[in-house]
Amino acid sequence: MTPFCPMGSLSGSLDAIEELRALGARTIVTGHGPVCGPEVFDTAADYLRWVQRLAAEGLAAGLTPMQVAAGTDLGPFGELLDSERLVPNLYRGYLEAGARRGGTRHRRGLR
């Protein structure tokens, strides 16, 4: 499934993935979807880093999260269930990217 971070943080989720990966489990029960192997960590981390990049680029371009989502090809992430989660994930990414830019918020992008 598509990772979902409307609360919390993308960066915190990435940290949690690395902590889980370090446990060395060979079988992962995610809570949604089939039982899988540790490769699920790669997919989730790649997706979250991708959302971070999209958010930073969208914020820099003056686009709203909805505009970024509408113009984005999901590529390999299009196969994940609940791909519409990109929108709230981008909102979270915009908040984090704004904080990294010194706490400025792109008000138009967060409406």
C-alpha positions as CSV (number, residue, x, y, z in Angstrom):
1,M,0.0,0.0,0.0
2,T,1.0,3.6,-0.4
3,P,2.5,5.0,2.8
4,F,0.2,7.5,4.5
5,C,1.6,10.4,6.5
6,P,-1.1,13.1,7.0
7,M,0.1,13.5,10.6
8,G,3.5,12.7,11.9
9,S,6.3,13.3,9.4
10,L,7.9,11.9,6.2
11,S,11.3,12.2,7.8
12,G,10.2,10.5,11.0
13,S,8.7,7.7,8.9
14,L,12.0,7.3,7.1
15,D,13.8,7.1,10.4
16,A,11.3,4.4,11.6
17,I,11.8,2.4,8.5
18,E,15.6,2.4,9.1
19,E,15.1,1.3,12.7
20,L,12.8,-1.5,11.6
21,R,15.2,-2.6,8.8
22,A,18.0,-2.8,11.4
23,L,16.1,-5.5,13.3
24,G,16.9,-7.9,10.4
25,A,13.5,-9.4,10.1
26,R,13.0,-11.7,7.0
27,T,9.2,-11.7,7.2
28,I,7.2,-8.5,7.5
29,V,3.5,-8.2,8.5
30,T,2.6,-4.6,7.5
31,G,-1.0,-4.6,8.8
32,H,-2.3,-3.9,5.2
33,G,-1.6,-6.1,2.3
34,P,0.1,-9.5,2.2
35,V,2.9,-10.8,4.4
36,C,6.1,-9.9,2.6
37,G,9.8,-9.6,3.0
38,P,12.1,-6.7,3.9
39,E,12.0,-5.3,0.4
40,V,8.8,-3.5,1.5
41,F,11.1,-1.2,3.4
42,D,12.9,-0.2,0.2
43,T,9.6,0.5,-1.5
44,A,8.2,2.6,1.4
45,A,11.5,4.6,1.8
46,D,11.8,5.2,-1.9
47,Y,8.2,6.5,-2.0
48,L,8.7,8.8,1.0
49,R,11.9,10.3,-0.4
50,W,10.1,10.8,-3.8
51,V,7.3,12.7,-2.0
52,Q,9.9,14.8,-0.2
53,R,11.5,15.7,-3.6
54,L,8.1,16.5,-5.2
55,A,7.2,18.7,-2.2
56,A,10.4,20.6,-2.3
57,E,10.2,21.1,-6.0
58,G,6.6,22.1,-5.9
59,L,7.1,24.6,-3.1
60,A,10.1,26.1,-4.9
61,A,7.9,26.4,-8.1
62,G,5.1,28.1,-6.3
63,L,2.7,25.2,-7.0
64,T,0.0,23.9,-4.6
65,P,0.2,20.2,-3.5
66,M,-2.9,19.6,-5.6
67,Q,-1.2,21.0,-8.7
68,V,1.8,18.9,-8.1
69,A,-0.3,15.8,-7.6
70,A,-2.3,16.4,-10.7
71,G,0.8,16.8,-12.8
72,T,2.7,13.9,-11.4
73,D,3.2,10.5,-13.1
74,L,3.2,8.0,-10.3
75,G,5.7,5.8,-12.2
76,P,6.5,2.7,-10.2
77,F,4.4,3.9,-7.3
78,G,1.3,3.7,-9.4
79,E,1.0,0.0,-8.7
80,L,0.6,0.7,-4.9
81,L,-2.9,0.5,-3.5
82,D,-4.5,3.9,-2.5
83,S,-2.3,6.0,-4.8
84,E,-4.6,9.0,-3.9
85,R,-2.6,9.2,-0.7
86,L,-0.1,11.3,-2.7
87,V,-2.2,14.4,-1.9
88,P,-2.1,14.3,1.9
89,N,1.5,13.1,1.8
90,L,2.4,16.1,-0.3
91,Y,0.7,18.4,2.2
92,R,2.9,16.9,4.9
93,G,5.9,17.2,2.6
94,Y,5.2,20.9,2.0
95,L,5.0,21.6,5.8
96,E,8.3,19.8,6.3
97,A,10.0,21.5,3.3
98,G,8.7,24.9,4.6
99,A,10.2,24.2,8.0
100,R,13.6,23.3,6.4
101,R,13.5,26.7,4.6
102,G,13.4,28.6,7.9
103,G,9.9,28.1,8.9
104,T,8.3,30.0,6.1
105,R,5.0,28.6,4.9
106,H,3.8,28.8,1.4
107,R,0.3,29.8,2.3
108,R,-1.2,29.4,-1.1
109,G,0.2,25.8,-1.3
110,L,-1.4,24.8,2.0
111,R,-5.0,25.7,1.3
